[in-house]
Amino acid sequence: MFRAGTPKMLFDKPGFYDVAPDGKRFLLLKPVAAPDQQTEVHVVLNWVEEVRRRVPAIQ
């Protein structure tokens, strides 16, 4: 039987989080650069094909 306990703070820093559908894990995103610094995001399309090209033994 489930019994709720006393709530506890998990994070004291600002950030965004989401809970996995199974409720067992969560993802926390927090800023690592100052807001005035430029950041980069790399998007890799067709990454499975890139892996196959670099590692031919994986089919």
N, CA, C and O atoms as a Maestro MAE file, in Angstrom:
{
 s_m_m2io_version
 :::
 2.0.0
}

f_m_ct {
 s_m_title
 :::
 protein
 m_atom[236] {
  # First column is atom index #
  i_m_mmod_type
  r_m_x_coord
  r_m_y_coord
  r_m_z_coord
  i_m_residue_number
  s_m_chain_name
  s_m_pdb_residue_name
  s_m_pdb_atom_name
  i_m_atomic_number
  :::
  1 25 0.842 -1.169 0.000 1 A "MET " " N  " 7
  2 3 0.000 0.000 0.000 1 A "MET " " CA " 6
  3 2 0.897 1.246 0.000 1 A "MET " " C  " 6
  4 15 1.873 1.326 0.746 1 A "MET " " O  " 8
  5 25 0.550 2.192 -0.836 2 A "PHE " " N  " 7
  6 3 1.300 3.441 -0.920 2 A "PHE " " CA " 6
  7 2 0.889 4.374 0.205 2 A "PHE " " C  " 6
  8 15 -0.297 4.558 0.478 2 A "PHE " " O  " 8
  9 25 1.887 4.959 0.854 3 A "ARG " " N  " 7
  10 3 1.626 5.978 1.870 3 A "ARG " " CA " 6
  11 2 2.544 7.160 1.600 3 A "ARG " " C  " 6
  12 15 3.763 7.008 1.524 3 A "ARG " " O  " 8
  13 25 1.961 8.315 1.458 4 A "ALA " " N  " 7
  14 3 2.740 9.522 1.201 4 A "ALA " " CA " 6
  15 2 3.455 9.944 2.468 4 A "ALA " " C  " 6
  16 15 2.881 9.912 3.557 4 A "ALA " " O  " 8
  17 25 4.703 10.337 2.325 5 A "GLY " " N  " 7
  18 3 5.484 10.809 3.456 5 A "GLY " " CA " 6
  19 2 5.599 12.317 3.438 5 A "GLY " " C  " 6
  20 15 4.879 12.999 2.708 5 A "GLY " " O  " 8
  21 25 6.491 12.822 4.231 6 A "THR " " N  " 7
  22 3 6.746 14.251 4.280 6 A "THR " " CA " 6
  23 2 7.516 14.661 3.027 6 A "THR " " C  " 6
  24 15 8.539 14.054 2.712 6 A "THR " " O  " 8
  25 25 7.042 15.678 2.310 7 A "PRO " " N  " 7
  26 3 7.743 16.121 1.095 7 A "PRO " " CA " 6
  27 2 9.163 16.590 1.414 7 A "PRO " " C  " 6
  28 15 9.406 17.176 2.469 7 A "PRO " " O  " 8
  29 25 10.102 16.327 0.493 8 A "LYS " " N  " 7
  30 3 11.493 16.749 0.645 8 A "LYS " " CA " 6
  31 2 11.930 17.451 -0.632 8 A "LYS " " C  " 6
  32 15 11.591 17.017 -1.733 8 A "LYS " " O  " 8
  33 25 12.682 18.532 -0.483 9 A "MET " " N  " 7
  34 3 13.190 19.254 -1.644 9 A "MET " " CA " 6
  35 2 14.313 18.434 -2.276 9 A "MET " " C  " 6
  36 15 15.249 18.025 -1.588 9 A "MET " " O  " 8
  37 25 14.221 18.195 -3.586 10 A "LEU " " N  " 7
  38 3 15.252 17.439 -4.288 10 A "LEU " " CA " 6
  39 2 16.352 18.339 -4.834 10 A "LEU " " C  " 6
  40 15 17.523 17.958 -4.837 10 A "LEU " " O  " 8
  41 25 15.981 19.536 -5.297 11 A "PHE " " N  " 7
  42 3 16.941 20.427 -5.935 11 A "PHE " " CA " 6
  43 2 16.791 21.819 -5.357 11 A "PHE " " C  " 6
  44 15 15.676 22.313 -5.192 11 A "PHE " " O  " 8
  45 25 17.922 22.455 -5.048 12 A "ASP " " N  " 7
  46 3 17.858 23.823 -4.563 12 A "ASP " " CA " 6
  47 2 18.403 24.812 -5.587 12 A "ASP " " C  " 6
  48 15 18.535 26.001 -5.293 12 A "ASP " " O  " 8
  49 25 18.715 24.339 -6.763 13 A "LYS " " N  " 7
  50 3 19.225 25.183 -7.845 13 A "LYS " " CA " 6
  51 2 18.150 25.326 -8.927 13 A "LYS " " C  " 6
  52 15 17.324 24.430 -9.101 13 A "LYS " " O  " 8
  53 25 18.157 26.452 -9.656 14 A "PRO " " N  " 7
  54 3 17.170 26.583 -10.750 14 A "PRO " " CA " 6
  55 2 17.480 25.619 -11.885 14 A "PRO " " C  " 6
  56 15 18.640 25.289 -12.133 14 A "PRO " " O  " 8
  57 25 16.459 25.182 -12.557 15 A "GLY " " N  " 7
  58 3 16.615 24.272 -13.682 15 A "GLY " " CA " 6
  59 2 15.268 23.737 -14.100 15 A "GLY " " C  " 6
  60 15 14.248 24.028 -13.474 15 A "GLY " " O  " 8
  61 25 15.267 22.968 -15.141 16 A "PHE " " N  " 7
  62 3 14.050 22.354 -15.639 16 A "PHE " " CA " 6
  63 2 14.176 20.853 -15.489 16 A "PHE " " C  " 6
  64 15 15.267 20.306 -15.652 16 A "PHE " " O  " 8
  65 25 13.085 20.179 -15.183 17 A "TYR " " N  " 7
  66 3 13.150 18.739 -15.016 17 A "TYR " " CA " 6
  67 2 11.903 18.080 -15.594 17 A "TYR " " C  " 6
  68 15 10.877 18.730 -15.794 17 A "TYR " " O  " 8
  69 25 12.007 16.802 -15.855 18 A "ASP " " N  " 7
  70 3 10.880 16.000 -16.316 18 A "ASP " " CA " 6
  71 2 11.065 14.600 -15.751 18 A "ASP " " C  " 6
  72 15 12.188 14.122 -15.592 18 A "ASP " " O  " 8
  73 25 9.952 13.954 -15.451 19 A "VAL " " N  " 7
  74 3 9.972 12.617 -14.881 19 A "VAL " " CA " 6
  75 2 9.726 11.602 -15.991 19 A "VAL " " C  " 6
  76 15 8.867 11.818 -16.846 19 A "VAL " " O  " 8
  77 25 10.479 10.484 -15.988 20 A "ALA " " N  " 7
  78 3 10.296 9.418 -16.967 20 A "ALA " " CA " 6
  79 2 8.904 8.813 -16.809 20 A "ALA " " C  " 6
  80 15 8.346 8.831 -15.712 20 A "ALA " " O  " 8
  81 25 8.337 8.277 -17.889 21 A "PRO " " N  " 7
  82 3 6.998 7.690 -17.814 21 A "PRO " " CA " 6
  83 2 6.858 6.596 -16.750 21 A "PRO " " C  " 6
  84 15 5.778 6.416 -16.188 21 A "PRO " " O  " 8
  85 25 7.945 5.864 -16.473 22 A "ASP " " N  " 7
  86 3 7.856 4.803 -15.460 22 A "ASP " " CA " 6
  87 2 7.982 5.344 -14.035 22 A "ASP " " C  " 6
  88 15 7.813 4.595 -13.073 22 A "ASP " " O  " 8
  89 25 8.277 6.641 -13.893 23 A "GLY " " N  " 7
  90 3 8.368 7.264 -12.580 23 A "GLY " " CA " 6
  91 2 9.626 6.919 -11.808 23 A "GLY " " C  " 6
  92 15 9.746 7.299 -10.643 23 A "GLY " " O  " 8
  93 25 10.569 6.211 -12.417 24 A "LYS " " N  " 7
  94 3 11.770 5.772 -11.712 24 A "LYS " " CA " 6
  95 2 12.976 6.690 -11.931 24 A "LYS " " C  " 6
  96 15 13.939 6.641 -11.167 24 A "LYS " " O  " 8
  97 25 12.925 7.515 -12.959 25 A "ARG " " N  " 7
  98 3 14.053 8.383 -13.273 25 A "ARG " " CA " 6
  99 2 13.541 9.768 -13.628 25 A "ARG " " C  " 6
  100 15 12.354 9.956 -13.893 25 A "ARG " " O  " 8
  101 25 14.449 10.733 -13.630 26 A "PHE " " N  " 7
  102 3 14.109 12.060 -14.073 26 A "PHE " " CA " 6
  103 2 15.314 12.682 -14.761 26 A "PHE " " C  " 6
  104 15 16.452 12.258 -14.561 26 A "PHE " " O  " 8
  105 25 15.042 13.684 -15.567 27 A "LEU " " N  " 7
  106 3 16.071 14.415 -16.291 27 A "LEU " " CA " 6
  107 2 16.061 15.840 -15.776 27 A "LEU " " C  " 6
  108 15 15.006 16.471 -15.701 27 A "LEU " " O  " 8
  109 25 17.215 16.343 -15.425 28 A "LEU " " N  " 7
  110 3 17.342 17.699 -14.923 28 A "LEU " " CA " 6
  111 2 18.244 18.473 -15.863 28 A "LEU " " C  " 6
  112 15 19.378 18.069 -16.120 28 A "LEU " " O  " 8
  113 25 17.749 19.571 -16.370 29 A "LEU " " N  " 7
  114 3 18.539 20.450 -17.227 29 A "LEU " " CA " 6
  115 2 18.841 21.704 -16.439 29 A "LEU " " C  " 6
  116 15 17.942 22.327 -15.873 29 A "LEU " " O  " 8
  117 25 20.097 22.068 -16.405 30 A "LYS " " N  " 7
  118 3 20.461 23.286 -15.712 30 A "LYS " " CA " 6
  119 2 21.446 24.066 -16.566 30 A "LYS " " C  " 6
  120 15 22.233 23.469 -17.301 30 A "LYS " " O  " 8
  121 25 21.416 25.365 -16.482 31 A "PRO " " N  " 7
  122 3 22.334 26.173 -17.290 31 A "PRO " " CA " 6
  123 2 23.776 25.986 -16.815 31 A "PRO " " C  " 6
  124 15 24.038 25.911 -15.614 31 A "PRO " " O  " 8
  125 25 24.703 25.912 -17.766 32 A "VAL " " N  " 7
  126 3 26.116 25.775 -17.425 32 A "VAL " " CA " 6
  127 2 26.912 26.999 -17.843 32 A "VAL " " C  " 6
  128 15 28.047 27.172 -17.401 32 A "VAL " " O  " 8
  129 25 26.349 27.842 -18.675 33 A "ALA " " N  " 7
  130 3 27.036 29.045 -19.130 33 A "ALA " " CA " 6
  131 2 26.270 30.273 -18.629 33 A "ALA " " C  " 6
  132 15 25.060 30.226 -18.409 33 A "ALA " " O  " 8
  133 25 26.994 31.345 -18.458 34 A "ALA " " N  " 7
  134 3 26.352 32.596 -18.080 34 A "ALA " " CA " 6
  135 2 25.407 33.027 -19.200 34 A "ALA " " C  " 6
  136 15 25.686 32.765 -20.370 34 A "ALA " " O  " 8
  137 25 24.310 33.675 -18.868 35 A "PRO " " N  " 7
  138 3 23.333 34.065 -19.889 35 A "PRO " " CA " 6
  139 2 23.895 34.924 -21.018 35 A "PRO " " C  " 6
  140 15 23.357 34.915 -22.125 35 A "PRO " " O  " 8
  141 25 24.965 35.662 -20.753 36 A "ASP " " N  " 7
  142 3 25.531 36.522 -21.797 36 A "ASP " " CA " 6
  143 2 26.562 35.812 -22.669 36 A "ASP " " C  " 6
  144 15 27.093 36.420 -23.599 36 A "ASP " " O  " 8
  145 25 26.862 34.534 -22.395 37 A "GLN " " N  " 7
  146 3 27.820 33.786 -23.204 37 A "GLN " " CA " 6
  147 2 27.108 33.055 -24.332 37 A "GLN " " C  " 6
  148 15 25.971 32.609 -24.175 37 A "GLN " " O  " 8
  149 25 27.781 32.936 -25.462 38 A "GLN " " N  " 7
  150 3 27.235 32.217 -26.606 38 A "GLN " " CA " 6
  151 2 27.365 30.718 -26.366 38 A "GLN " " C  " 6
  152 15 28.391 30.247 -25.874 38 A "GLN " " O  " 8
  153 25 26.325 29.975 -26.713 39 A "THR " " N  " 7
  154 3 26.370 28.524 -26.594 39 A "THR " " CA " 6
  155 2 26.137 27.898 -27.962 39 A "THR " " C  " 6
  156 15 25.601 28.540 -28.865 39 A "THR " " O  " 8
  157 25 26.543 26.645 -28.108 40 A "GLU " " N  " 7
  158 3 26.368 25.933 -29.365 40 A "GLU " " CA " 6
  159 2 25.523 24.691 -29.140 40 A "GLU " " C  " 6
  160 15 25.578 24.058 -28.086 40 A "GLU " " O  " 8
  161 25 24.745 24.362 -30.153 41 A "VAL " " N  " 7
  162 3 23.976 23.124 -30.150 41 A "VAL " " CA " 6
  163 2 24.311 22.399 -31.441 41 A "VAL " " C  " 6
  164 15 24.221 22.981 -32.522 41 A "VAL " " O  " 8
  165 25 24.699 21.132 -31.338 42 A "HIS " " N  " 7
  166 3 25.022 20.330 -32.515 42 A "HIS " " CA " 6
  167 2 23.912 19.309 -32.715 42 A "HIS " " C  " 6
  168 15 23.601 18.530 -31.815 42 A "HIS " " O  " 8
  169 25 23.322 19.321 -33.896 43 A "VAL " " N  " 7
  170 3 22.267 18.369 -34.240 43 A "VAL " " CA " 6
  171 2 22.835 17.414 -35.273 43 A "VAL " " C  " 6
  172 15 23.352 17.844 -36.304 43 A "VAL " " O  " 8
  173 25 22.740 16.114 -35.001 44 A "VAL " " N  " 7
  174 3 23.258 15.111 -35.919 44 A "VAL " " CA " 6
  175 2 22.077 14.379 -36.536 44 A "VAL " " C  " 6
  176 15 21.329 13.694 -35.837 44 A "VAL " " O  " 8
  177 25 21.912 14.523 -37.826 45 A "LEU " " N  " 7
  178 3 20.864 13.835 -38.558 45 A "LEU " " CA " 6
  179 2 21.419 12.534 -39.122 45 A "LEU " " C  " 6
  180 15 22.595 12.466 -39.480 45 A "LEU " " O  " 8
  181 25 20.600 11.521 -39.202 46 A "ASN " " N  " 7
  182 3 21.005 10.216 -39.734 46 A "ASN " " CA " 6
  183 2 22.214 9.655 -38.987 46 A "ASN " " C  " 6
  184 15 23.141 9.137 -39.610 46 A "ASN " " O  " 8
  185 25 22.210 9.756 -37.657 47 A "TRP " " N  " 7
  186 3 23.368 9.340 -36.885 47 A "TRP " " CA " 6
  187 2 23.620 7.847 -36.959 47 A "TRP " " C  " 6
  188 15 24.760 7.412 -36.800 47 A "TRP " " O  " 8
  189 25 22.584 7.046 -37.197 48 A "VAL " " N  " 7
  190 3 22.792 5.598 -37.314 48 A "VAL " " CA " 6
  191 2 23.636 5.309 -38.555 48 A "VAL " " C  " 6
  192 15 24.536 4.470 -38.511 48 A "VAL " " O  " 8
  193 25 23.358 5.980 -39.630 49 A "GLU " " N  " 7
  194 3 24.155 5.804 -40.854 49 A "GLU " " CA " 6
  195 2 25.592 6.254 -40.631 49 A "GLU " " C  " 6
  196 15 26.522 5.640 -41.152 49 A "GLU " " O  " 8
  197 25 25.777 7.311 -39.867 50 A "GLU " " N  " 7
  198 3 27.136 7.779 -39.562 50 A "GLU " " CA " 6
  199 2 27.893 6.720 -38.773 50 A "GLU " " C  " 6
  200 15 29.071 6.481 -39.040 50 A "GLU " " O  " 8
  201 25 27.245 6.085 -37.815 51 A "VAL " " N  " 7
  202 3 27.890 5.023 -37.035 51 A "VAL " " CA " 6
  203 2 28.228 3.850 -37.943 51 A "VAL " " C  " 6
  204 15 29.327 3.300 -37.860 51 A "VAL " " O  " 8
  205 25 27.305 3.463 -38.801 52 A "ARG " " N  " 7
  206 3 27.575 2.345 -39.728 52 A "ARG " " CA " 6
  207 2 28.741 2.654 -40.657 52 A "ARG " " C  " 6
  208 15 29.535 1.769 -40.978 52 A "ARG " " O  " 8
  209 25 28.846 3.895 -41.086 53 A "ARG " " N  " 7
  210 3 29.944 4.284 -41.972 53 A "ARG " " CA " 6
  211 2 31.281 4.212 -41.234 53 A "ARG " " C  " 6
  212 15 32.283 3.777 -41.802 53 A "ARG " " O  " 8
  213 25 31.295 4.632 -39.985 54 A "ARG " " N  " 7
  214 3 32.544 4.659 -39.217 54 A "ARG " " CA " 6
  215 2 32.901 3.296 -38.632 54 A "ARG " " C  " 6
  216 15 34.077 3.003 -38.417 54 A "ARG " " O  " 8
  217 25 31.897 2.461 -38.373 55 A "VAL " " N  " 7
  218 3 32.125 1.134 -37.781 55 A "VAL " " CA " 6
  219 2 31.426 0.117 -38.656 55 A "VAL " " C  " 6
  220 15 30.301 -0.275 -38.346 55 A "VAL " " O  " 8
  221 25 32.047 -0.329 -39.741 56 A "PRO " " N  " 7
  222 3 31.388 -1.190 -40.709 56 A "PRO " " CA " 6
  223 2 30.896 -2.528 -40.121 56 A "PRO " " C  " 6
  224 15 30.011 -3.151 -40.708 56 A "PRO " " O  " 8
  225 25 31.436 -2.981 -38.993 57 A "ALA " " N  " 7
  226 3 31.007 -4.271 -38.436 57 A "ALA " " CA " 6
  227 2 29.595 -4.216 -37.874 57 A "ALA " " C  " 6
  228 15 28.979 -5.262 -37.672 57 A "ALA " " O  " 8
  229 25 29.064 -3.020 -37.617 58 A "ILE " " N  " 7
  230 3 27.702 -2.890 -37.078 58 A "ILE " " CA " 6
  231 2 26.736 -2.804 -38.240 58 A "ILE " " C  " 6
  232 15 26.785 -1.851 -39.017 58 A "ILE " " O  " 8
  233 25 25.869 -3.774 -38.367 59 A "GLN " " N  " 7
  234 3 24.873 -3.790 -39.447 59 A "GLN " " CA " 6
  235 2 23.541 -3.975 -38.863 59 A "GLN " " C  " 6
  236 15 22.549 -4.019 -39.590 59 A "GLN " " O  " 8
  :::
 }
 m_bond[235] {
  # First column is bond index #
  i_m_from
  i_m_to
  i_m_order
  :::
  1 1 2 1
  2 2 3 1
  3 3 4 2
  4 3 5 1
  5 5 6 1
  6 6 7 1
  7 7 8 2
  8 7 9 1
  9 9 10 1
  10 10 11 1
  11 11 12 2
  12 11 13 1
  13 13 14 1
  14 14 15 1
  15 15 16 2
  16 15 17 1
  17 17 18 1
  18 18 19 1
  19 19 20 2
  20 19 21 1
  21 21 22 1
  22 22 23 1
  23 23 24 2
  24 23 25 1
  25 25 26 1
  26 26 27 1
  27 27 28 2
  28 27 29 1
  29 29 30 1
  30 30 31 1
  31 31 32 2
  32 31 33 1
  33 33 34 1
  34 34 35 1
  35 35 36 2
  36 35 37 1
  37 37 38 1
  38 38 39 1
  39 39 40 2
  40 39 41 1
  41 41 42 1
  42 42 43 1
  43 43 44 2
  44 43 45 1
  45 45 46 1
  46 46 47 1
  47 47 48 2
  48 47 49 1
  49 49 50 1
  50 50 51 1
  51 51 52 2
  52 51 53 1
  53 53 54 1
  54 54 55 1
  55 55 56 2
  56 55 57 1
  57 57 58 1
  58 58 59 1
  59 59 60 2
  60 59 61 1
  61 61 62 1
  62 62 63 1
  63 63 64 2
  64 63 65 1
  65 65 66 1
  66 66 67 1
  67 67 68 2
  68 67 69 1
  69 69 70 1
  70 70 71 1
  71 71 72 2
  72 71 73 1
  73 73 74 1
  74 74 75 1
  75 75 76 2
  76 75 77 1
  77 77 78 1
  78 78 79 1
  79 79 80 2
  80 79 81 1
  81 81 82 1
  82 82 83 1
  83 83 84 2
  84 83 85 1
  85 85 86 1
  86 86 87 1
  87 87 88 2
  88 87 89 1
  89 89 90 1
  90 90 91 1
  91 91 92 2
  92 91 93 1
  93 93 94 1
  94 94 95 1
  95 95 96 2
  96 95 97 1
  97 97 98 1
  98 98 99 1
  99 99 100 2
  100 99 101 1
  101 101 102 1
  102 102 103 1
  103 103 104 2
  104 103 105 1
  105 105 106 1
  106 106 107 1
  107 107 108 2
  108 107 109 1
  109 109 110 1
  110 110 111 1
  111 111 112 2
  112 111 113 1
  113 113 114 1
  114 114 115 1
  115 115 116 2
  116 115 117 1
  117 117 118 1
  118 118 119 1
  119 119 120 2
  120 119 121 1
  121 121 122 1
  122 122 123 1
  123 123 124 2
  124 123 125 1
  125 125 126 1
  126 126 127 1
  127 127 128 2
  128 127 129 1
  129 129 130 1
  130 130 131 1
  131 131 132 2
  132 131 133 1
  133 133 134 1
  134 134 135 1
  135 135 136 2
  136 135 137 1
  137 137 138 1
  138 138 139 1
  139 139 140 2
  140 139 141 1
  141 141 142 1
  142 142 143 1
  143 143 144 2
  144 143 145 1
  145 145 146 1
  146 146 147 1
  147 147 148 2
  148 147 149 1
  149 149 150 1
  150 150 151 1
  151 151 152 2
  152 151 153 1
  153 153 154 1
  154 154 155 1
  155 155 156 2
  156 155 157 1
  157 157 158 1
  158 158 159 1
  159 159 160 2
  160 159 161 1
  161 161 162 1
  162 162 163 1
  163 163 164 2
  164 163 165 1
  165 165 166 1
  166 166 167 1
  167 167 168 2
  168 167 169 1
  169 169 170 1
  170 170 171 1
  171 171 172 2
  172 171 173 1
  173 173 174 1
  174 174 175 1
  175 175 176 2
  176 175 177 1
  177 177 178 1
  178 178 179 1
  179 179 180 2
  180 179 181 1
  181 181 182 1
  182 182 183 1
  183 183 184 2
  184 183 185 1
  185 185 186 1
  186 186 187 1
  187 187 188 2
  188 187 189 1
  189 189 190 1
  190 190 191 1
  191 191 192 2
  192 191 193 1
  193 193 194 1
  194 194 195 1
  195 195 196 2
  196 195 197 1
  197 197 198 1
  198 198 199 1
  199 199 200 2
  200 199 201 1
  201 201 202 1
  202 202 203 1
  203 203 204 2
  204 203 205 1
  205 205 206 1
  206 206 207 1
  207 207 208 2
  208 207 209 1
  209 209 210 1
  210 210 211 1
  211 211 212 2
  212 211 213 1
  213 213 214 1
  214 214 215 1
  215 215 216 2
  216 215 217 1
  217 217 218 1
  218 218 219 1
  219 219 220 2
  220 219 221 1
  221 221 222 1
  222 222 223 1
  223 223 224 2
  224 223 225 1
  225 225 226 1
  226 226 227 1
  227 227 228 2
  228 227 229 1
  229 229 230 1
  230 230 231 1
  231 231 232 2
  232 231 233 1
  233 233 234 1
  234 234 235 1
  235 235 236 2
  :::
 }
}
